[in-house]
Structure formats: structure tokens, C-alpha cells
């Protein structure tokens, strides 16, 4: 009981965490485990993003949702300045202790806005460098250097911390051994191994391959189609199922007309957009995952999910993909943009079906030693608490 003349002290303010991300679907599909871990650790969590279809799911976690309209496609400087101004006002009004900036555009625009708003504790979460990470032209290489300089000079300071999903991306930002204390590397967004769990393999033949990804040229669906057609021409009984839709906000989306053309080819089927809860059943119907990425990945969630379901993986020797898959262990690695090499890998897997069992079991075991939601959530919350300390 409170004594006369005394007042009950106000409850301590929870530390406030603000995620800044472009799209609500991207946050929901990849980063809600981090939000759940932060909420469980006593954080007040808000998510600033463009709101379309996932408002109810995000708020059901206990997060506050802060709508933020921004066109990912525009390079109009006035539109970008309006976005920075709106984000600055949002951050200033919310008054977070930590701003967690997800993916390149949010890092560049949100990082500047957070700095102008006076928020010094910033988590720069680079989920892959996209086209800049796979830069092959002089123009893209110059753009990558410009982005790196901007992040290091404008977004970075003593209280900034960097969160990566693979071992290569720190070098792309020029982070070296002296910056090691500022860098945390996690196993992607992590998955729930009880949701993504092994099911018996379907009968073989045919060898059933699946690719679950946004239909972007950077993901290499065209390479997968070409390789499967070549493998079939060589006599292999193999099929390819493509799951995913073009991303209308991405200039590198594969046109729907192209996807429908592939769908009419022998052994190729494009199934279009799917819901996240359909993914385990899809892997139960296939023998192996294929992702012939051209680079720029963080750590592809689709490979984590396939590995969790005990499926062998065919992918490229690029950052992110090779951080999960070791050639000849969890799957086979081939050079990017090389349909002939992928064809040889498919033919080898078709000729040695026992590889599918062994590689799938190894992929599942690898997930359990560092790529689960629990492991990633624990690492991220530790990062937040160390910044507050």
C-alpha cells in the first residue's frame, strides 16, 4: 500500500526499437522472428513500411505499424527528398532508441533520416547487395562504390552496428578486421525447424526440381529453365516447377509473358504466387531445390526452407548461397550464369539418386546448428542489448 503523500512511480519506459523496411510483405516473410524475439525480451517494437496486405499479421505480433509510402522504383531526386523528409518526421515522432534499417534502400534513405533525427544507435542490416553485389559492368561497380562511400560516411558512426547474412558482404562495404566489433553475422532470418521439417521423398524418376523465389532475372530462373531443357534433351527424366510472381516494384522483374512461355515448354511449370504456409507442402512434393542466383543475395530464405525440409540444393557459387551450401555436402554448386554447368549438375544428380538422400539429410543437419529462428533471434537481441549498454 502506498503511504499518504507518496505517489506510485511510473513504470520504466521500455526500450523502443523501430524497424525500417520497404514493404510489409518483406518484413512479414523474413523478419518477424526478429521482432518476436525483441518483444519477448521487453522491447517496444514498431515497423515503418509501405502497408499493403500484411497489416493485421504484423500488429498481431504486438508491433506498432507506422505506414510509410515510398516508391522503390523511382530515382527522382525530389521524390527521394520527400521520402527522406517523411521518414525523418516519422522517426522523430516515434523517438526510438534503436533504428533497425533493413535492405539497401532503407539503409541509404532511412539511415540519413535517422541521423538527421538524432538517432545514433542504428543497425545496418544488409540483406544482400542486389544487382550492386553482382556488379559486372563499370556502371554498376561505380554505383557500388558510391553506395559504400555513402553508408560509411553518412550512415556509419561510433554507435552504428552492421548485421550481415554472409561472410562476403562486410568486404563489399569496406569493413575489415578493425571493424570486427561492429559486425554481426547471422544465419539469414532463420527458420522454424518444426514448420520446415523433412517429409518422405516422392518417387524417383522423374527427378522433381522446384524453384521458389520472386521471378527476377537476378534469381536465375532463365538459367534453371535452360538447364532443365538441356538435361531433358540429354535423356534425363527431370521436371522443374517455378513458384513465385514477378515483383512489380522491381525493374528487373521477369515479364509475365516470358513466364507463360516457359510454362508451355515440356517439363516446365510456372505456378505463380504462393502463400508462405504452402511452402512445406511444395518441398514434400519435390526432390531438390534449385536457385541459380546471379549474386547479390544475403542468405536466400528459400534455400533455408528447402534445407529445413531435408531437400538437396542446386545453386550457384555466390555469396549467401555458398554460405549455406557446401559443394558435395548439402548440394552442388555451379558458376553463376552457366546453364551448361547447371545441366551437368542436374544430370549427375539424376544419375546418382542416392545423393538426394545424403545431401538432404546434411542440409537439415546444417539448419539445426545456426540457421534457426531461435539462434538468429538470440543473436539479434544480444546485439540490441549491447548497443543499449
C-alpha positions as CSV (number, residue, x, y, z in Angstrom):
1,X,0.0,0.0,0.0
2,X,1.3,3.5,-0.8
3,X,1.8,5.8,2.2
4,X,-0.1,9.0,2.3
5,X,1.7,11.8,0.5
6,X,3.6,9.4,-1.8
7,X,3.0,8.5,-5.4
8,X,3.4,5.3,-7.3
9,X,6.5,5.6,-9.5
10,X,5.8,5.5,-13.2
11,X,6.6,2.2,-14.9
12,X,10.0,2.2,-16.6
13,X,9.9,3.1,-20.3
14,X,10.5,0.0,-22.5
15,X,13.4,0.4,-24.9
16,X,12.0,1.3,-28.3
17,X,13.0,-0.5,-31.5
18,X,12.0,0.7,-34.9
19,X,12.3,-1.5,-38.0
20,X,12.5,0.5,-41.3
21,X,11.8,-1.7,-44.3
22,X,10.3,-1.1,-47.8
23,X,7.4,-3.5,-47.9
24,X,5.1,-5.1,-45.3
25,X,5.3,-8.5,-47.1
26,X,9.1,-8.4,-46.9
27,X,9.1,-7.8,-43.2
28,X,6.5,-10.4,-42.6
29,X,8.2,-13.2,-44.7
30,X,11.7,-12.5,-43.4
31,X,12.0,-10.5,-40.2
32,X,9.0,-11.1,-38.0
33,X,11.1,-13.7,-36.0
34,X,13.5,-10.9,-35.0
35,X,10.5,-8.7,-33.9
36,X,9.1,-11.6,-31.9
37,X,12.4,-12.1,-30.1
38,X,12.7,-8.4,-29.3
39,X,9.1,-8.3,-28.0
40,X,9.8,-11.3,-25.8
41,X,12.9,-9.5,-24.4
42,X,10.8,-6.5,-23.4
43,X,11.2,-4.1,-26.3
44,X,8.5,-1.8,-27.6
45,X,8.6,-2.6,-31.4
46,X,7.4,-0.6,-34.3
47,X,7.6,-1.3,-38.0
48,X,7.7,1.5,-40.6
49,X,6.9,0.3,-44.1
50,X,4.7,0.6,-47.1
51,X,1.4,-1.2,-45.9
52,X,-0.4,-3.4,-48.4
53,X,-1.6,-6.8,-47.3
54,X,0.1,-7.7,-44.0
55,X,-1.0,-5.1,-41.5
56,X,-3.1,-7.5,-39.5
57,X,-0.3,-10.1,-39.2
58,X,2.3,-7.5,-38.1
59,X,0.1,-5.9,-35.5
60,X,-1.0,-9.4,-34.2
61,X,2.6,-9.8,-33.1
62,X,2.3,-6.9,-30.8
63,X,4.2,-4.4,-33.1
64,X,3.0,-0.9,-33.8
65,X,2.7,-0.3,-37.5
66,X,3.8,3.0,-39.0
67,X,2.7,3.4,-42.6
68,X,5.4,4.9,-44.9
69,X,4.7,5.4,-48.6
70,X,7.8,5.2,-50.8
71,X,8.2,4.1,-54.4
72,X,11.2,1.7,-54.7
73,X,11.5,2.2,-58.4
74,X,11.8,6.0,-58.6
75,X,15.2,7.8,-58.9
76,X,13.5,11.2,-59.0
77,X,15.6,13.3,-56.6
78,X,12.5,15.3,-55.4
79,X,10.6,12.1,-54.6
80,X,13.6,10.7,-52.7
81,X,13.9,14.0,-50.7
82,X,10.1,13.8,-49.9
83,X,10.7,10.2,-48.7
84,X,13.7,11.3,-46.5
85,X,11.6,14.1,-45.1
86,X,8.7,11.9,-44.3
87,X,10.9,9.2,-42.7
88,X,12.7,11.9,-40.7
89,X,9.4,13.1,-39.2
90,X,8.2,9.6,-38.5
91,X,11.5,8.7,-36.7
92,X,11.5,11.9,-34.7
93,X,7.9,11.4,-33.7
94,X,8.4,7.8,-32.6
95,X,11.6,8.6,-30.7
96,X,13.2,5.1,-30.9
97,X,16.3,4.0,-29.0
98,X,17.4,1.9,-31.9
99,X,16.6,2.0,-35.6
100,X,17.0,-1.3,-37.5
101,X,17.4,-0.5,-41.2
102,X,16.6,-3.4,-43.5
103,X,18.0,-3.7,-47.1
104,X,19.9,-1.3,-49.2
105,X,17.2,1.4,-50.0
106,X,16.1,1.6,-46.4
107,X,19.7,1.8,-45.2
108,X,20.6,4.7,-47.5
109,X,17.4,6.7,-47.1
110,X,16.4,5.7,-43.6
111,X,20.0,5.9,-42.4
112,X,20.2,9.5,-43.5
113,X,16.8,10.3,-42.0
114,X,17.7,8.6,-38.7
115,X,20.9,10.6,-38.5
116,X,19.1,13.9,-39.1
117,X,16.5,12.9,-36.5
118,X,19.3,12.4,-33.9
119,X,19.1,8.6,-33.5
120,X,22.6,7.5,-33.2
121,X,22.0,3.8,-32.5
122,X,21.5,2.3,-35.9
123,X,21.5,-1.3,-37.1
124,X,22.5,-1.5,-40.8
125,X,21.1,-4.9,-41.9
126,X,22.4,-5.6,-45.4
127,X,20.3,-8.5,-46.7
128,X,22.4,-8.7,-49.9
129,X,23.6,-6.1,-52.3
130,X,21.2,-7.0,-55.1
131,X,22.4,-6.0,-58.5
132,X,25.3,-4.0,-57.0
133,X,26.6,-7.1,-55.3
134,X,26.7,-8.9,-58.6
135,X,28.1,-5.9,-60.4
136,X,29.6,-6.9,-63.7
137,X,29.6,-3.6,-65.6
138,X,31.6,-0.5,-64.9
139,X,28.4,1.5,-64.2
140,X,27.3,-0.9,-61.5
141,X,30.7,-1.1,-60.0
142,X,30.9,2.7,-59.7
143,X,27.4,2.7,-58.2
144,X,28.5,0.1,-55.6
145,X,31.5,2.2,-54.7
146,X,29.2,5.3,-54.3
147,X,26.8,3.4,-52.1
148,X,29.6,2.0,-50.0
149,X,31.1,5.5,-49.5
150,X,27.7,7.0,-48.6
151,X,27.0,4.3,-46.0
152,X,30.4,4.6,-44.4
153,X,30.5,8.4,-44.4
154,X,26.8,9.3,-43.7
155,X,25.1,6.3,-42.1
156,X,28.0,4.9,-40.1
157,X,29.3,6.3,-36.8
158,X,30.6,5.1,-33.5
159,X,27.2,3.6,-32.4
160,X,26.3,2.1,-35.7
161,X,26.3,-1.7,-35.9
162,X,26.3,-3.9,-39.1
163,X,24.2,-7.0,-39.4
164,X,25.1,-9.4,-42.3
165,X,23.8,-12.7,-43.6
166,X,27.0,-13.9,-45.2
167,X,30.8,-13.7,-44.9
168,X,31.4,-11.7,-48.1
169,X,29.2,-8.6,-47.7
170,X,31.3,-6.9,-45.0
171,X,34.1,-6.7,-47.5
172,X,31.8,-5.1,-50.1
173,X,31.3,-2.2,-47.5
174,X,35.0,-2.0,-46.8
175,X,34.7,-3.4,-43.3
176,X,37.9,-5.1,-42.2
177,X,39.4,-6.6,-39.1
178,X,39.5,-3.2,-37.4
179,X,35.7,-3.0,-37.7
180,X,35.1,-6.5,-36.4
181,X,33.5,-5.3,-33.2
182,X,30.8,-3.5,-35.2
183,X,29.9,-6.6,-37.3
184,X,27.4,-9.4,-36.5
185,X,26.8,-12.2,-39.0
186,X,23.7,-14.3,-38.6
187,X,22.2,-17.3,-40.5
188,X,19.8,-15.2,-42.5
189,X,16.4,-14.6,-41.0
190,X,16.4,-18.1,-39.6
191,X,13.5,-20.7,-39.9
192,X,11.4,-22.7,-37.6
193,X,12.6,-26.3,-38.0
194,X,9.3,-27.6,-36.6
195,X,7.4,-25.9,-39.5
196,X,10.1,-26.7,-42.2
197,X,10.7,-30.3,-41.4
198,X,11.6,-33.4,-43.6
199,X,8.9,-35.4,-45.3
200,X,9.5,-38.6,-47.3
201,X,10.8,-38.0,-50.8
202,X,8.4,-38.6,-53.7
203,X,9.1,-41.5,-56.1
204,X,12.0,-41.0,-58.5
205,X,12.0,-40.8,-61.5
206,X,11.2,-38.2,-62.5
207,X,13.7,-36.0,-60.7
208,X,11.5,-33.1,-59.5
209,X,13.2,-29.8,-59.0
210,X,11.5,-26.7,-57.6
211,X,12.5,-23.0,-57.5
212,X,10.6,-20.8,-55.0
213,X,11.6,-17.2,-55.5
214,X,10.5,-13.9,-56.8
215,X,10.6,-14.1,-60.5
216,X,13.5,-11.7,-61.1
217,X,16.3,-12.1,-63.6
218,X,18.8,-11.9,-60.8
219,X,17.4,-15.1,-59.3
220,X,18.4,-17.1,-62.5
221,X,15.0,-18.7,-63.4
222,X,16.1,-18.5,-67.0
223,X,19.2,-20.4,-66.3
224,X,17.2,-23.1,-64.5
225,X,14.8,-23.4,-67.4
226,X,17.6,-23.6,-70.0
227,X,19.5,-26.3,-67.9
228,X,16.4,-28.5,-67.4
229,X,15.5,-28.4,-71.1
230,X,19.1,-29.3,-71.9
231,X,19.1,-32.2,-69.3
232,X,15.8,-33.5,-70.8
233,X,17.3,-33.3,-74.3
234,X,20.2,-35.4,-73.0
235,X,17.7,-38.1,-71.8
236,X,17.2,-37.2,-68.1
237,X,13.7,-37.6,-66.7
238,X,13.6,-34.3,-64.8
239,X,11.0,-31.6,-64.3
240,X,11.1,-28.0,-63.0
241,X,8.4,-26.2,-61.0
242,X,8.6,-22.4,-60.7
243,X,6.8,-20.8,-57.8
244,X,6.6,-17.1,-57.4
245,X,5.4,-14.0,-59.1
246,X,7.2,-11.0,-60.7
247,X,7.8,-8.2,-58.2
248,X,6.1,-5.2,-59.7
249,X,8.3,-2.8,-57.7
250,X,11.5,-4.2,-59.1
251,X,12.7,-3.1,-62.6
252,X,14.4,-6.5,-63.1
253,X,11.2,-8.5,-62.8
254,X,10.7,-11.2,-65.5
255,X,7.7,-10.3,-67.7
256,X,4.6,-12.5,-67.2
257,X,4.6,-13.2,-70.9
258,X,8.0,-14.8,-70.6
259,X,6.9,-16.9,-67.6
260,X,3.8,-18.1,-69.6
261,X,6.1,-19.1,-72.5
262,X,8.2,-21.2,-70.2
263,X,5.1,-22.8,-68.7
264,X,4.2,-24.1,-72.1
265,X,7.6,-25.9,-72.5
266,X,7.9,-29.6,-71.8
267,X,8.8,-30.4,-68.2
268,X,8.5,-26.7,-67.1
269,X,5.6,-25.4,-65.0
270,X,5.1,-21.9,-63.6
271,X,2.6,-21.9,-60.7
272,X,2.6,-18.2,-59.9
273,X,2.3,-16.6,-56.5
274,X,2.0,-18.8,-53.4
275,X,1.4,-18.2,-49.7
276,X,4.1,-18.8,-47.2
277,X,2.2,-21.6,-45.5
278,X,2.2,-23.6,-48.8
279,X,6.0,-23.9,-48.9
280,X,6.5,-27.1,-46.7
281,X,3.9,-29.0,-48.8
282,X,5.7,-27.9,-52.0
283,X,9.0,-29.3,-50.8
284,X,7.3,-32.5,-49.8
285,X,6.4,-33.0,-53.5
286,X,10.0,-32.3,-54.8
287,X,13.4,-33.9,-54.5
288,X,15.7,-30.8,-54.6
289,X,15.7,-27.0,-54.7
290,X,17.3,-25.0,-57.5
291,X,18.4,-21.4,-57.2
292,X,20.8,-20.3,-60.0
293,X,21.3,-16.9,-58.4
294,X,23.5,-14.4,-60.3
295,X,24.7,-12.9,-56.9
296,X,23.7,-10.1,-54.7
297,X,22.0,-12.4,-52.2
298,X,22.1,-12.1,-48.4
299,X,21.3,-15.6,-47.5
300,X,18.2,-16.8,-49.5
301,X,15.4,-17.8,-47.3
302,X,14.1,-20.2,-49.9
303,X,17.3,-22.2,-49.5
304,X,16.9,-22.2,-45.7
305,X,13.4,-23.5,-46.0
306,X,14.4,-26.2,-48.5
307,X,17.2,-27.3,-46.3
308,X,15.0,-27.4,-43.3
309,X,12.7,-29.7,-45.2
310,X,15.7,-32.0,-45.9
311,X,16.0,-31.3,-49.6
312,X,19.2,-31.3,-51.6
313,X,20.1,-28.0,-53.2
314,X,21.4,-27.0,-56.6
315,X,22.7,-23.4,-56.5
316,X,25.5,-21.1,-57.6
317,X,28.8,-20.3,-56.0
318,X,27.9,-16.8,-55.0
319,X,27.8,-15.1,-51.6
320,X,24.9,-16.2,-49.4
321,X,24.2,-19.4,-51.4
322,X,27.7,-20.8,-50.7
323,X,27.4,-19.7,-47.0
324,X,24.7,-22.4,-46.6
325,X,25.5,-24.9,-49.2
326,X,28.9,-26.6,-49.3
327,X,29.6,-28.3,-52.6
328,X,29.1,-32.0,-52.5
329,X,27.7,-31.9,-48.9
330,X,24.3,-30.2,-48.8
331,X,24.1,-29.9,-52.6
332,X,26.0,-28.9,-55.7
333,X,27.5,-25.5,-56.5
334,X,27.9,-24.3,-60.1
335,X,29.2,-21.0,-61.5
336,X,26.6,-18.3,-62.0
337,X,25.1,-17.6,-65.4
338,X,26.3,-21.0,-66.7
339,X,23.4,-23.2,-67.9
340,X,25.8,-25.9,-69.2
341,X,27.3,-26.3,-65.7
342,X,23.9,-26.5,-64.1
343,X,22.9,-29.1,-66.7
344,X,25.8,-31.2,-65.8
345,X,24.9,-31.0,-62.1
346,X,21.3,-32.0,-62.8
347,X,22.5,-34.9,-64.9
348,X,24.8,-36.0,-62.1
349,X,22.0,-35.8,-59.5
350,X,19.7,-37.8,-61.8
351,X,22.3,-40.5,-62.3
352,X,23.1,-40.7,-58.6
353,X,19.7,-40.6,-56.8
354,X,21.2,-41.7,-53.5
355,X,22.9,-38.2,-53.4
356,X,19.5,-36.7,-52.9
357,X,19.0,-38.6,-49.6
358,X,22.5,-37.9,-48.2
359,X,22.6,-34.2,-49.3
360,X,19.1,-33.6,-48.0
361,X,20.0,-35.1,-44.6
362,X,23.1,-32.9,-44.4
363,X,21.1,-29.8,-45.3
364,X,18.7,-30.5,-42.5
365,X,21.5,-31.0,-40.0
366,X,23.2,-27.8,-41.1
367,X,20.0,-25.8,-40.4
368,X,19.9,-27.0,-36.8
369,X,23.4,-25.7,-36.0
370,X,22.9,-21.9,-36.6
371,X,20.1,-21.2,-39.0
372,X,17.0,-21.4,-36.8
373,X,14.8,-18.5,-35.7
374,X,15.8,-19.1,-32.1
375,X,19.5,-18.8,-32.9
376,X,19.1,-15.8,-35.1
377,X,16.7,-14.1,-32.7
378,X,19.0,-14.6,-29.7
379,X,21.9,-13.1,-31.6
380,X,20.0,-10.0,-32.7
381,X,18.6,-9.3,-29.3
382,X,22.1,-9.6,-27.8
383,X,23.1,-7.0,-30.4
384,X,20.3,-4.7,-29.4
385,X,21.1,-5.0,-25.6
386,X,24.8,-4.5,-26.2
387,X,24.0,-1.2,-28.0
388,X,21.8,0.0,-25.2
389,X,24.5,-0.9,-22.7
